[in-house]
Each structure stands twice: as C-alpha cells, then as structure tokens.
Amino acid sequence: MSVLRPFRAADLFKFNNINLDVWTETYDLAFYLNYLATWPDLCCVQASPGGRLMGYILGNAEGANTEWHGHVTALSVAPEYRRLGLARRMTALLERSADATYRAFFVDLFVRCSNGVAVAMYEGMGYSVWRRLREYYGSLGVGSRGRDEEDAFDMRKPLSKDPGRRSVRANGRDMIVQ
C-alpha cells in the first residue's frame, strides 16, 4: 500500500522518475523549496512501500477577496503509476486544505489544451474550464523565436465558501484571454 505524505526537501533528490516526462513542467530547486517552506500543507507526494516516489503535487494560496483561492501549481504522476487514482487523491488533499485552512473560494489549475487526458481527468474531479489563456505555454525550440506557442485552460473547482458557484462558467472554453 502506498502512502500519501508531505513533500520533503529530500524528495527533490528522488523525483526524476516523475519529472522526466513530456507533460511535466519542471522548475529550479529554489522554486520547489519556496513552495515547501511557504505552503507545506499544499504540497505532498505519493510514495510506494519501498520509498519510490510515484507522484507529487505542489500548491499555493493566492488572490484577494472573493478571488482568494488554492492553486495547483504542479501535479505529476510517474508514467508507470498512472491510472491508479493517485492524482485524484493528491488533488483531494490539496482541495481539503485550501478549503479548511485557507478558506479559499475555489481551486484552480492550468492545463495544456492539447492534453485531453488531463482535461478529462480534471473534469471528472469536478473542475470546469473558466477561460482559455492564449499562448500560455512557451517553447524555446528552433523556429519559435521565443514566442509562446500553446494555449492553456484555466480550470476551476468551487469549494464550500462558494455555494453560489460563482467560480463556474458555462462557456469557459469560449472565454479567450491573452
């Protein structure tokens, strides 16, 4: 049986099996350490009985007034552990903490529009598209000229502080912003 536990700084030396994946955005060590120090209750890992990391989630709390929310900054599961419900478990933990500890109105995340599997997974967890962000994801590949190339969906899930579901928009895919 695997264990869902807090993300520790030492885990940064053991998560290459997760980060070396085409869909995973990676950051520098200072970025991860800042999250672990600032929002430790919004960062966790799923680990196998032998200690191998299976996946992780990094989150934060941000915004103001009715826009105060939890944010999924990074969620990734190693390819060999996908389709086991790990992403759902880690996201549920972040949602509970954002709701209870931070009194957030909603949780949001950004996902590549082309990542249909992830979009469907999030929709299955109760997230909906709030808006489409033009050219959100960048590419520094040959011929890109430093321009961002791929759109992202800003997906949101209302929490208990949003009983009127103001953070849900029926036509979110049609709301395109730069």
TITI-19613 format. One record per residue: residue number from 1; residue in one letter; x, y, z of N, C-alpha, C, O in turn. Coordinates in Angstrom, 2 decimals. Layout:
BEGIN
(nudo NUM, 'A', (X, Y, Z), (X, Y, Z), (X, Y, Z), (X, Y, Z)) ...
***
This chain:
BEGIN
(nudo 1, 'M', (0.85, -1.18, 0.00), (0.00, 0.00, 0.00), (0.89, 1.24, 0.00), (1.81, 1.35, 0.81)) (nudo 2, 'S', (0.63, 2.15, -0.90), (1.40, 3.39, -0.97), (0.91, 4.36, 0.10), (-0.14, 4.17, 0.71)) (nudo 3, 'V', (1.71, 5.40, 0.32), (1.39, 6.38, 1.36), (1.38, 7.79, 0.76), (2.26, 8.15, -0.04)) (nudo 4, 'L', (0.40, 8.57, 1.15), (0.31, 9.98, 0.79), (0.88, 10.75, 1.97), (0.36, 10.66, 3.08)) (nudo 5, 'R', (1.95, 11.51, 1.74), (2.62, 12.18, 2.84), (3.12, 13.56, 2.39), (3.15, 13.85, 1.20)) (nudo 6, 'P', (3.50, 14.40, 3.35), (4.04, 15.72, 2.98), (5.28, 15.60, 2.10), (6.09, 14.69, 2.26)) (nudo 7, 'F', (5.42, 16.53, 1.19), (6.59, 16.63, 0.31), (7.72, 17.20, 1.15), (7.57, 18.27, 1.75)) (nudo 8, 'R', (8.85, 16.50, 1.20), (10.01, 16.96, 1.97), (11.12, 17.39, 1.02), (11.18, 16.94, -0.13)) (nudo 9, 'A', (11.98, 18.26, 1.50), (13.08, 18.76, 0.67), (13.93, 17.61, 0.14), (14.41, 17.68, -1.00)) (nudo 10, 'A', (14.13, 16.56, 0.91), (14.94, 15.42, 0.47), (14.32, 14.70, -0.72), (15.02, 14.00, -1.46)) (nudo 11, 'D', (13.01, 14.87, -0.92), (12.34, 14.25, -2.06), (12.82, 14.83, -3.39), (12.66, 14.19, -4.43)) (nudo 12, 'L', (13.39, 16.02, -3.36), (13.89, 16.64, -4.60), (15.02, 15.82, -5.23), (15.30, 15.97, -6.42)) (nudo 13, 'F', (15.66, 14.97, -4.44), (16.73, 14.12, -4.95), (16.20, 12.80, -5.48), (16.96, 11.98, -6.00)) (nudo 14, 'K', (14.87, 12.58, -5.36), (14.30, 11.29, -5.72), (13.14, 11.38, -6.71), (12.43, 10.39, -6.90)) (nudo 15, 'F', (12.92, 12.52, -7.35), (11.72, 12.62, -8.18), (11.98, 12.69, -9.68), (11.09, 13.08, -10.44)) (nudo 16, 'N', (13.18, 12.32, -10.12), (13.46, 12.33, -11.56), (12.56, 11.38, -12.33), (12.21, 11.67, -13.48)) (nudo 17, 'N', (12.17, 10.25, -11.74), (11.28, 9.32, -12.44), (9.93, 9.97, -12.75), (9.22, 9.51, -13.65)) (nudo 18, 'I', (9.57, 11.01, -12.02), (8.33, 11.73, -12.26), (8.57, 12.91, -13.21), (7.81, 13.11, -14.16)) (nudo 19, 'N', (9.61, 13.67, -12.96), (9.85, 14.90, -13.71), (10.32, 14.68, -15.15), (10.13, 15.56, -15.99)) (nudo 20, 'L', (10.91, 13.56, -15.44), (11.40, 13.32, -16.80), (10.28, 12.78, -17.67), (10.34, 11.66, -18.17)) (nudo 21, 'D', (9.27, 13.61, -17.85), (8.08, 13.25, -18.61), (7.69, 14.46, -19.47), (7.82, 15.59, -19.02)) (nudo 22, 'V', (7.22, 14.23, -20.67), (6.92, 15.30, -21.60), (5.85, 16.27, -21.08), (5.89, 17.45, -21.44)) (nudo 23, 'W', (4.92, 15.82, -20.26), (3.84, 16.67, -19.78), (4.19, 17.42, -18.51), (3.43, 18.30, -18.10)) (nudo 24, 'T', (5.29, 17.11, -17.88), (5.64, 17.70, -16.59), (6.48, 18.97, -16.76), (7.54, 18.95, -17.38)) (nudo 25, 'E', (5.98, 20.05, -16.19), (6.75, 21.30, -16.14), (7.73, 21.17, -14.98), (7.34, 20.75, -13.89)) (nudo 26, 'T', (8.98, 21.52, -15.20), (9.97, 21.44, -14.13), (10.47, 22.84, -13.80), (10.43, 23.75, -14.63)) (nudo 27, 'Y', (10.94, 22.99, -12.58), (11.37, 24.28, -12.06), (12.74, 24.11, -11.41), (13.23, 23.00, -11.25)) (nudo 28, 'D', (13.35, 25.24, -11.03), (14.63, 25.15, -10.34), (14.40, 24.80, -8.86), (13.29, 24.93, -8.35)) (nudo 29, 'L', (15.46, 24.36, -8.21), (15.34, 23.91, -6.82), (14.80, 24.99, -5.89), (14.03, 24.69, -4.98)) (nudo 30, 'A', (15.19, 26.24, -6.11), (14.71, 27.33, -5.25), (13.19, 27.45, -5.31), (12.54, 27.75, -4.31)) (nudo 31, 'F', (12.62, 27.22, -6.49), (11.18, 27.29, -6.65), (10.50, 26.23, -5.77), (9.58, 26.55, -5.02)) (nudo 32, 'Y', (10.95, 24.98, -5.87), (10.38, 23.90, -5.06), (10.54, 24.19, -3.57), (9.60, 24.01, -2.80)) (nudo 33, 'L', (11.73, 24.62, -3.17), (11.99, 24.89, -1.75), (11.12, 26.02, -1.22), (10.66, 25.97, -0.08)) (nudo 34, 'N', (10.88, 27.04, -2.04), (9.99, 28.13, -1.65), (8.58, 27.60, -1.37), (7.96, 27.98, -0.37)) (nudo 35, 'Y', (8.07, 26.74, -2.23), (6.74, 26.16, -2.01), (6.70, 25.31, -0.74), (5.76, 25.41, 0.05)) (nudo 36, 'L', (7.72, 24.49, -0.55), (7.75, 23.62, 0.63), (7.82, 24.42, 1.92), (7.29, 24.00, 2.94)) (nudo 37, 'A', (8.49, 25.57, 1.88), (8.61, 26.42, 3.07), (7.36, 27.27, 3.30), (6.99, 27.52, 4.45)) (nudo 38, 'T', (6.72, 27.72, 2.23), (5.61, 28.65, 2.34), (4.25, 27.96, 2.47), (3.42, 28.39, 3.26)) (nudo 39, 'W', (4.03, 26.89, 1.72), (2.74, 26.19, 1.73), (2.95, 24.69, 1.93), (2.56, 23.91, 1.07)) (nudo 40, 'P', (3.56, 24.27, 3.03), (3.86, 22.84, 3.20), (2.61, 21.96, 3.21), (2.67, 20.80, 2.81)) (nudo 41, 'D', (1.49, 22.51, 3.66), (0.26, 21.72, 3.70), (-0.42, 21.59, 2.34), (-1.40, 20.86, 2.21)) (nudo 42, 'L', (0.09, 22.28, 1.32), (-0.44, 22.18, -0.03), (0.51, 21.45, -0.97), (0.37, 21.50, -2.19)) (nudo 43, 'C', (1.51, 20.76, -0.38), (2.50, 20.02, -1.15), (2.62, 18.61, -0.57), (2.90, 18.45, 0.62)) (nudo 44, 'C', (2.43, 17.60, -1.40), (2.55, 16.23, -0.91), (3.07, 15.32, -2.01), (3.09, 15.68, -3.18)) (nudo 45, 'V', (3.48, 14.13, -1.60), (3.93, 13.10, -2.53), (3.18, 11.81, -2.22), (2.69, 11.60, -1.11)) (nudo 46, 'Q', (3.10, 10.97, -3.22), (2.61, 9.60, -3.06), (3.84, 8.73, -3.21), (4.54, 8.82, -4.21)) (nudo 47, 'A', (4.11, 7.89, -2.21), (5.31, 7.06, -2.23), (4.94, 5.59, -2.11), (3.99, 5.23, -1.41)) (nudo 48, 'S', (5.69, 4.74, -2.79), (5.48, 3.29, -2.73), (6.00, 2.78, -1.39), (6.70, 3.50, -0.68)) (nudo 49, 'P', (5.66, 1.55, -1.03), (6.16, 0.98, 0.24), (7.68, 0.99, 0.33), (8.23, 1.10, 1.43)) (nudo 50, 'G', (8.37, 0.88, -0.81), (9.83, 0.90, -0.81), (10.41, 2.30, -0.80), (11.63, 2.46, -0.76)) (nudo 51, 'G', (9.56, 3.33, -0.83), (10.02, 4.70, -0.79), (10.14, 5.39, -2.14), (10.44, 6.58, -2.20)) (nudo 52, 'R', (9.92, 4.65, -3.22), (9.99, 5.25, -4.57), (8.83, 6.23, -4.73), (7.68, 5.90, -4.43)) (nudo 53, 'L', (9.14, 7.44, -5.22), (8.09, 8.43, -5.43), (7.27, 8.07, -6.65), (7.80, 7.75, -7.71)) (nudo 54, 'M', (5.96, 8.14, -6.48), (5.02, 7.78, -7.54), (4.42, 9.04, -8.18), (4.07, 9.03, -9.36)) (nudo 55, 'G', (4.31, 10.11, -7.40), (3.73, 11.35, -7.90), (3.85, 12.43, -6.85), (4.18, 12.16, -5.69)) (nudo 56, 'Y', (3.58, 13.67, -7.27), (3.60, 14.78, -6.32), (2.66, 15.88, -6.77), (2.28, 15.95, -7.94)) (nudo 57, 'I', (2.30, 16.72, -5.82), (1.50, 17.91, -6.11), (2.10, 19.07, -5.33), (2.48, 18.93, -4.17)) (nudo 58, 'L', (2.18, 20.22, -5.99), (2.61, 21.47, -5.35), (1.47, 22.46, -5.51), (0.91, 22.61, -6.59)) (nudo 59, 'G', (1.12, 23.13, -4.42), (0.07, 24.12, -4.50), (0.40, 25.34, -3.68), (1.34, 25.35, -2.89)) (nudo 60, 'N', (-0.41, 26.38, -3.89), (-0.27, 27.60, -3.09), (-1.64, 28.20, -2.87), (-2.64, 27.70, -3.39)) (nudo 61, 'A', (-1.68, 29.27, -2.10), (-2.91, 30.03, -1.86), (-2.62, 31.46, -2.31), (-1.57, 32.01, -1.99)) (nudo 62, 'E', (-3.55, 32.04, -3.05), (-3.30, 33.36, -3.63), (-4.61, 34.06, -3.93), (-5.68, 33.47, -3.83)) (nudo 63, 'G', (-4.51, 35.34, -4.31), (-5.68, 36.11, -4.71), (-6.09, 37.10, -3.62), (-5.36, 37.34, -2.67)) (nudo 64, 'A', (-7.29, 37.66, -3.79), (-7.83, 38.62, -2.84), (-9.35, 38.53, -2.84), (-9.97, 38.21, -3.86)) (nudo 65, 'N', (-9.93, 38.80, -1.69), (-11.39, 38.84, -1.54), (-12.05, 37.57, -2.09), (-11.66, 36.47, -1.71)) (nudo 66, 'T', (-13.05, 37.71, -2.97), (-13.74, 36.53, -3.49), (-12.93, 35.78, -4.53), (-13.35, 34.74, -5.04)) (nudo 67, 'E', (-11.75, 36.30, -4.84), (-10.84, 35.60, -5.75), (-9.76, 34.82, -4.98), (-8.86, 34.25, -5.59)) (nudo 68, 'W', (-9.85, 34.81, -3.63), (-8.89, 34.06, -2.81), (-9.08, 32.58, -3.13), (-10.19, 32.05, -3.04)) (nudo 69, 'H', (-8.00, 31.91, -3.51), (-8.15, 30.53, -3.95), (-6.88, 29.71, -3.75), (-5.79, 30.24, -3.55)) (nudo 70, 'G', (-7.07, 28.41, -3.80), (-5.95, 27.49, -3.84), (-5.57, 27.30, -5.30), (-6.41, 27.39, -6.19)) (nudo 71, 'H', (-4.30, 27.03, -5.53), (-3.84, 26.85, -6.91), (-2.96, 25.61, -7.00), (-2.04, 25.44, -6.21)) (nudo 72, 'V', (-3.26, 24.75, -7.96), (-2.41, 23.59, -8.24), (-1.33, 24.08, -9.19), (-1.59, 24.32, -10.37)) (nudo 73, 'T', (-0.13, 24.22, -8.68), (0.99, 24.68, -9.48), (1.57, 23.55, -10.32), (1.90, 23.73, -11.49)) (nudo 74, 'A', (1.70, 22.40, -9.71), (2.25, 21.24, -10.41), (1.62, 19.98, -9.85), (1.51, 19.80, -8.64)) (nudo 75, 'L', (1.21, 19.11, -10.74), (0.68, 17.79, -10.39), (1.23, 16.83, -11.42), (0.99, 16.99, -12.62)) (nudo 76, 'S', (1.96, 15.83, -10.96), (2.53, 14.87, -11.90), (2.62, 13.50, -11.25), (2.93, 13.37, -10.07)) (nudo 77, 'V', (2.33, 12.50, -12.05), (2.43, 11.10, -11.63), (3.37, 10.41, -12.61), (3.25, 10.59, -13.82)) (nudo 78, 'A', (4.29, 9.62, -12.09), (5.22, 8.88, -12.95), (4.42, 7.98, -13.89), (3.41, 7.40, -13.49)) (nudo 79, 'P', (4.85, 7.86, -15.15), (4.09, 7.09, -16.14), (3.69, 5.68, -15.67), (2.59, 5.23, -15.97)) (nudo 80, 'E', (4.57, 5.01, -14.96), (4.27, 3.63, -14.55), (3.21, 3.54, -13.43), (2.75, 2.45, -13.10)) (nudo 81, 'Y', (2.83, 4.69, -12.85), (1.84, 4.69, -11.78), (0.55, 5.42, -12.16), (-0.29, 5.68, -11.30)) (nudo 82, 'R', (0.39, 5.72, -13.43), (-0.82, 6.43, -13.85), (-2.02, 5.50, -13.89), (-1.89, 4.28, -13.97)) (nudo 83, 'R', (-3.20, 6.11, -13.83), (-4.49, 5.41, -13.89), (-4.74, 4.56, -12.64), (-5.45, 3.56, -12.70)) (nudo 84, 'L', (-4.15, 4.97, -11.52), (-4.38, 4.30, -10.24), (-5.14, 5.20, -9.26), (-5.39, 4.80, -8.12)) (nudo 85, 'G', (-5.51, 6.40, -9.68), (-6.23, 7.33, -8.81), (-5.33, 8.19, -7.94), (-5.82, 8.87, -7.04)) (nudo 86, 'L', (-4.02, 8.17, -8.19), (-3.11, 8.94, -7.35), (-3.32, 10.45, -7.50), (-3.32, 11.18, -6.51)) (nudo 87, 'A', (-3.52, 10.91, -8.72), (-3.74, 12.35, -8.95), (-5.00, 12.80, -8.22), (-5.03, 13.88, -7.62)) (nudo 88, 'R', (-6.02, 12.00, -8.26), (-7.28, 12.32, -7.57), (-7.06, 12.43, -6.06), (-7.58, 13.35, -5.43)) (nudo 89, 'R', (-6.30, 11.51, -5.49), (-6.04, 11.53, -4.04), (-5.23, 12.77, -3.64), (-5.54, 13.42, -2.64)) (nudo 90, 'M', (-4.19, 13.07, -4.41), (-3.36, 14.22, -4.07), (-4.13, 15.53, -4.24), (-4.01, 16.44, -3.43)) (nudo 91, 'T', (-4.93, 15.62, -5.30), (-5.72, 16.82, -5.53), (-6.77, 17.00, -4.44), (-7.00, 18.12, -3.99)) (nudo 92, 'A', (-7.40, 15.92, -4.02), (-8.40, 15.99, -2.95), (-7.78, 16.50, -1.65), (-8.42, 17.27, -0.93)) (nudo 93, 'L', (-6.56, 16.09, -1.36), (-5.88, 16.58, -0.16), (-5.63, 18.09, -0.26), (-5.87, 18.82, 0.70)) (nudo 94, 'L', (-5.16, 18.55, -1.41), (-4.93, 19.98, -1.61), (-6.24, 20.75, -1.50), (-6.28, 21.82, -0.88)) (nudo 95, 'E', (-7.31, 20.23, -2.08), (-8.62, 20.90, -2.01), (-9.11, 21.01, -0.57), (-9.61, 22.06, -0.16)) (nudo 96, 'R', (-8.98, 19.93, 0.19), (-9.41, 19.98, 1.61), (-8.63, 21.01, 2.39), (-9.21, 21.75, 3.19)) (nudo 97, 'S', (-7.33, 21.08, 2.17), (-6.50, 22.05, 2.88), (-6.82, 23.48, 2.44), (-6.90, 24.38, 3.28)) (nudo 98, 'A', (-7.01, 23.70, 1.15), (-7.36, 25.04, 0.64), (-8.70, 25.48, 1.22), (-8.88, 26.66, 1.52)) (nudo 99, 'D', (-9.61, 24.55, 1.37), (-10.95, 24.85, 1.90), (-10.89, 25.13, 3.41), (-11.38, 26.16, 3.87)) (nudo 100, 'A', (-10.31, 24.21, 4.15), (-10.33, 24.30, 5.62), (-9.31, 25.28, 6.18), (-9.65, 26.08, 7.06)) (nudo 101, 'T', (-8.10, 25.24, 5.71), (-7.03, 26.07, 6.27), (-7.02, 27.48, 5.70), (-6.89, 28.46, 6.44)) (nudo 102, 'Y', (-7.16, 27.58, 4.38), (-7.02, 28.87, 3.72), (-8.36, 29.54, 3.40), (-8.40, 30.68, 2.93)) (nudo 103, 'R', (-9.48, 28.83, 3.65), (-10.83, 29.37, 3.39), (-10.94, 29.91, 1.96), (-11.48, 30.99, 1.73)) (nudo 104, 'A', (-10.42, 29.14, 1.04), (-10.43, 29.53, -0.38), (-11.82, 29.36, -0.96), (-12.60, 28.51, -0.53)) (nudo 105, 'F', (-12.13, 30.19, -1.96), (-13.40, 30.10, -2.66), (-13.39, 28.98, -3.70), (-14.42, 28.36, -3.96)) (nudo 106, 'F', (-12.23, 28.73, -4.28), (-12.11, 27.70, -5.30), (-10.65, 27.26, -5.40), (-9.76, 27.87, -4.80)) (nudo 107, 'V', (-10.43, 26.19, -6.14), (-9.08, 25.76, -6.50), (-9.00, 25.87, -8.01), (-9.93, 25.49, -8.72)) (nudo 108, 'D', (-7.88, 26.39, -8.51), (-7.70, 26.44, -9.95), (-6.39, 25.79, -10.36), (-5.53, 25.51, -9.53)) (nudo 109, 'L', (-6.27, 25.57, -11.66), (-5.07, 24.97, -12.23), (-5.05, 25.33, -13.71), (-6.06, 25.72, -14.28)) (nudo 110, 'F', (-3.89, 25.20, -14.31), (-3.73, 25.43, -15.74), (-3.28, 24.13, -16.38), (-2.44, 23.41, -15.84)) (nudo 111, 'V', (-3.84, 23.83, -17.53), (-3.50, 22.60, -18.24), (-3.45, 22.90, -19.73), (-4.24, 23.70, -20.25)) (nudo 112, 'R', (-2.52, 22.26, -20.41), (-2.42, 22.45, -21.86), (-3.72, 22.00, -22.52), (-4.25, 20.94, -22.21)) (nudo 113, 'C', (-4.22, 22.82, -23.43), (-5.45, 22.47, -24.14), (-5.30, 21.16, -24.90), (-6.26, 20.42, -25.08)) (nudo 114, 'S', (-4.08, 20.87, -25.36), (-3.83, 19.65, -26.13), (-3.76, 18.39, -25.25), (-3.74, 17.28, -25.78)) (nudo 115, 'N', (-3.72, 18.55, -23.94), (-3.61, 17.39, -23.05), (-5.01, 16.91, -22.68), (-5.48, 17.09, -21.55)) (nudo 116, 'G', (-5.66, 16.31, -23.65), (-7.04, 15.86, -23.49), (-7.24, 14.89, -22.35), (-8.28, 14.92, -21.69)) (nudo 117, 'V', (-6.28, 14.02, -22.09), (-6.39, 13.06, -20.99), (-6.47, 13.79, -19.66), (-7.31, 13.46, -18.82)) (nudo 118, 'A', (-5.61, 14.80, -19.47), (-5.62, 15.56, -18.22), (-6.88, 16.40, -18.09), (-7.47, 16.47, -17.01)) (nudo 119, 'V', (-7.32, 17.03, -19.18), (-8.55, 17.84, -19.14), (-9.72, 16.96, -18.72), (-10.51, 17.35, -17.86)) (nudo 120, 'A', (-9.84, 15.78, -19.32), (-10.93, 14.86, -18.97), (-10.82, 14.39, -17.51), (-11.83, 14.26, -16.82)) (nudo 121, 'M', (-9.60, 14.15, -17.05), (-9.40, 13.73, -15.65), (-9.88, 14.83, -14.70), (-10.61, 14.56, -13.75)) (nudo 122, 'Y', (-9.48, 16.08, -14.96), (-9.89, 17.18, -14.10), (-11.41, 17.39, -14.14), (-12.03, 17.65, -13.11)) (nudo 123, 'E', (-11.99, 17.29, -15.33), (-13.45, 17.41, -15.42), (-14.13, 16.32, -14.60), (-15.16, 16.56, -13.98)) (nudo 124, 'G', (-13.56, 15.13, -14.60), (-14.09, 14.03, -13.79), (-13.97, 14.27, -12.30), (-14.67, 13.65, -11.50)) (nudo 125, 'M', (-13.06, 15.18, -11.91), (-12.89, 15.53, -10.50), (-13.71, 16.77, -10.12), (-13.61, 17.25, -8.99)) (nudo 126, 'G', (-14.51, 17.30, -11.06), (-15.37, 18.43, -10.75), (-14.86, 19.78, -11.18), (-15.46, 20.80, -10.86)) (nudo 127, 'Y', (-13.76, 19.82, -11.90), (-13.23, 21.08, -12.43), (-13.93, 21.41, -13.74), (-14.35, 20.51, -14.47)) (nudo 128, 'S', (-14.04, 22.69, -14.03), (-14.59, 23.12, -15.32), (-13.71, 24.24, -15.86), (-13.00, 24.91, -15.12)) (nudo 129, 'V', (-13.78, 24.42, -17.16), (-12.97, 25.45, -17.81), (-13.55, 26.82, -17.50), (-14.72, 27.08, -17.79)) (nudo 130, 'W', (-12.74, 27.69, -16.93), (-13.12, 29.06, -16.63), (-12.82, 29.97, -17.82), (-13.61, 30.85, -18.17)) (nudo 131, 'R', (-11.64, 29.73, -18.44), (-11.24, 30.53, -19.59), (-10.08, 29.84, -20.30), (-9.45, 28.92, -19.76)) (nudo 132, 'R', (-9.82, 30.29, -21.50), (-8.69, 29.80, -22.29), (-7.65, 30.90, -22.36), (-7.96, 32.03, -22.75)) (nudo 133, 'L', (-6.43, 30.58, -21.99), (-5.33, 31.56, -22.00), (-4.49, 31.35, -23.25), (-3.87, 30.31, -23.43)) (nudo 134, 'R', (-4.49, 32.35, -24.11), (-3.75, 32.26, -25.38), (-2.24, 32.23, -25.11), (-1.71, 33.01, -24.32)) (nudo 135, 'E', (-1.58, 31.33, -25.80), (-0.12, 31.24, -25.80), (0.48, 31.23, -24.40), (1.49, 31.89, -24.14)) (nudo 136, 'Y', (-0.13, 30.48, -23.50), (0.32, 30.42, -22.11), (1.63, 29.62, -21.96), (2.55, 30.04, -21.26)) (nudo 137, 'Y', (1.68, 28.48, -22.63), (2.87, 27.63, -22.52), (3.87, 28.00, -23.59), (3.52, 28.17, -24.76)) (nudo 138, 'G', (5.12, 28.13, -23.18), (6.16, 28.56, -24.10), (6.96, 27.41, -24.67), (6.92, 26.28, -24.17)) (nudo 139, 'S', (7.66, 27.73, -25.71), (8.58, 26.80, -26.32), (9.79, 27.60, -26.77), (9.64, 28.63, -27.43)) (nudo 140, 'L', (10.94, 27.13, -26.44), (12.16, 27.80, -26.88), (12.83, 26.99, -27.97), (14.04, 27.10, -28.19)) (nudo 141, 'G', (12.04, 26.18, -28.65), (12.57, 25.33, -29.70), (12.97, 26.12, -30.93), (12.69, 27.31, -31.05)) (nudo 142, 'V', (13.61, 25.45, -31.84), (14.06, 26.05, -33.09), (12.84, 26.60, -33.83), (11.84, 25.90, -33.99)) (nudo 143, 'G', (12.91, 27.83, -34.27), (11.83, 28.43, -35.04), (10.76, 29.10, -34.21), (9.86, 29.74, -34.76)) (nudo 144, 'S', (10.83, 28.98, -32.89), (9.78, 29.58, -32.05), (9.99, 31.07, -31.85), (9.05, 31.79, -31.50)) (nudo 145, 'R', (11.21, 31.55, -32.06), (11.56, 32.97, -31.88), (11.19, 33.47, -30.49), (10.89, 34.65, -30.32)) (nudo 146, 'G', (11.22, 32.57, -29.50), (10.94, 32.96, -28.13), (9.46, 33.19, -27.84), (9.11, 33.59, -26.73)) (nudo 147, 'R', (8.61, 32.93, -28.81), (7.17, 33.14, -28.61), (6.54, 31.94, -27.91), (6.96, 30.80, -28.09)) (nudo 148, 'D', (5.53, 32.24, -27.11), (4.76, 31.16, -26.51), (3.92, 30.53, -27.61), (3.47, 31.21, -28.54)) (nudo 149, 'E', (3.71, 29.25, -27.48), (3.08, 28.55, -28.58), (1.76, 27.86, -28.24), (0.95, 27.64, -29.15)) (nudo 150, 'E', (1.52, 27.53, -27.00), (0.35, 26.70, -26.73), (-0.59, 27.33, -25.72), (-0.16, 27.91, -24.72)) (nudo 151, 'D', (-1.87, 27.21, -26.00), (-2.90, 27.73, -25.10), (-3.07, 26.80, -23.89), (-2.72, 25.62, -23.93)) (nudo 152, 'A', (-3.62, 27.38, -22.83), (-3.93, 26.62, -21.62), (-5.38, 26.87, -21.23), (-5.93, 27.94, -21.50)) (nudo 153, 'F', (-5.98, 25.88, -20.60), (-7.28, 26.08, -19.96), (-7.02, 26.43, -18.51), (-6.22, 25.77, -17.84)) (nudo 154, 'D', (-7.68, 27.46, -18.02), (-7.73, 27.78, -16.59), (-8.96, 27.05, -16.09), (-10.09, 27.42, -16.42)) (nudo 155, 'M', (-8.76, 26.00, -15.30), (-9.87, 25.19, -14.81), (-10.06, 25.46, -13.32), (-9.09, 25.64, -12.58)) (nudo 156, 'R', (-11.32, 25.49, -12.89), (-11.64, 25.81, -11.50), (-12.66, 24.83, -10.92), (-13.49, 24.26, -11.62)) (nudo 157, 'K', (-12.54, 24.68, -9.61), (-13.50, 23.86, -8.86), (-13.91, 24.66, -7.63), (-13.06, 25.05, -6.83)) (nudo 158, 'P', (-15.22, 24.91, -7.48), (-15.66, 25.68, -6.31), (-15.51, 24.89, -5.02), (-15.64, 23.67, -5.00)) (nudo 159, 'L', (-15.24, 25.61, -3.93), (-15.15, 25.00, -2.61), (-16.34, 25.46, -1.76), (-17.23, 26.15, -2.27)) (nudo 160, 'S', (-16.36, 25.10, -0.50), (-17.53, 25.37, 0.34), (-17.82, 26.86, 0.53), (-18.96, 27.22, 0.82)) (nudo 161, 'K', (-16.83, 27.72, 0.38), (-17.04, 29.15, 0.54), (-17.70, 29.78, -0.70), (-17.99, 30.97, -0.71)) (nudo 162, 'D', (-17.92, 28.98, -1.73), (-18.56, 29.44, -2.96), (-19.83, 28.61, -3.23), (-19.91, 27.91, -4.23)) (nudo 163, 'P', (-20.82, 28.69, -2.33), (-22.03, 27.88, -2.52), (-22.83, 28.30, -3.76), (-23.56, 27.48, -4.32)) (nudo 164, 'G', (-22.70, 29.55, -4.19), (-23.39, 30.02, -5.39), (-22.69, 29.64, -6.68), (-23.18, 29.94, -7.77)) (nudo 165, 'R', (-21.53, 28.98, -6.54), (-20.74, 28.51, -7.68), (-20.38, 29.64, -8.64), (-20.50, 29.49, -9.86)) (nudo 166, 'R', (-19.95, 30.79, -8.09), (-19.53, 31.93, -8.91), (-18.24, 31.62, -9.68), (-17.94, 32.29, -10.66)) (nudo 167, 'S', (-17.50, 30.63, -9.22), (-16.24, 30.28, -9.89), (-16.45, 29.27, -11.03), (-15.49, 28.71, -11.55)) (nudo 168, 'V', (-17.70, 29.06, -11.40), (-18.01, 28.17, -12.52), (-18.62, 29.02, -13.64), (-19.45, 29.89, -13.40)) (nudo 169, 'R', (-18.18, 28.74, -14.85), (-18.68, 29.47, -16.03), (-19.05, 28.43, -17.09), (-18.23, 27.60, -17.46)) (nudo 170, 'A', (-20.28, 28.49, -17.56), (-20.76, 27.51, -18.54), (-20.02, 27.58, -19.86), (-19.80, 26.55, -20.50)) (nudo 171, 'N', (-19.62, 28.76, -20.29), (-18.99, 28.92, -21.60), (-17.51, 29.22, -21.49), (-16.98, 30.00, -22.29)) (nudo 172, 'G', (-16.83, 28.63, -20.53), (-15.42, 28.94, -20.29), (-14.50, 28.70, -21.47), (-13.54, 29.44, -21.65)) (nudo 173, 'R', (-14.77, 27.71, -22.27), (-13.92, 27.42, -23.44), (-14.00, 28.54, -24.46), (-13.09, 28.71, -25.28)) (nudo 174, 'D', (-15.09, 29.33, -24.42), (-15.26, 30.43, -25.36), (-14.68, 31.74, -24.84), (-14.60, 32.71, -25.59)) (nudo 175, 'M', (-14.28, 31.79, -23.59), (-13.70, 32.99, -22.99), (-12.20, 32.95, -23.21), (-11.48, 32.30, -22.45)) (nudo 176, 'I', (-11.73, 33.64, -24.23), (-10.32, 33.60, -24.61), (-9.66, 34.91, -24.20), (-10.13, 35.99, -24.55)) (nudo 177, 'V', (-8.57, 34.80, -23.44), (-7.83, 35.98, -22.99), (-6.35, 35.83, -23.34), (-5.85, 34.71, -23.52)) (nudo 178, 'Q', (-5.65, 36.95, -23.44), (-4.22, 36.92, -23.72), (-3.45, 36.67, -22.46), (-2.23, 36.62, -22.48)) 
***
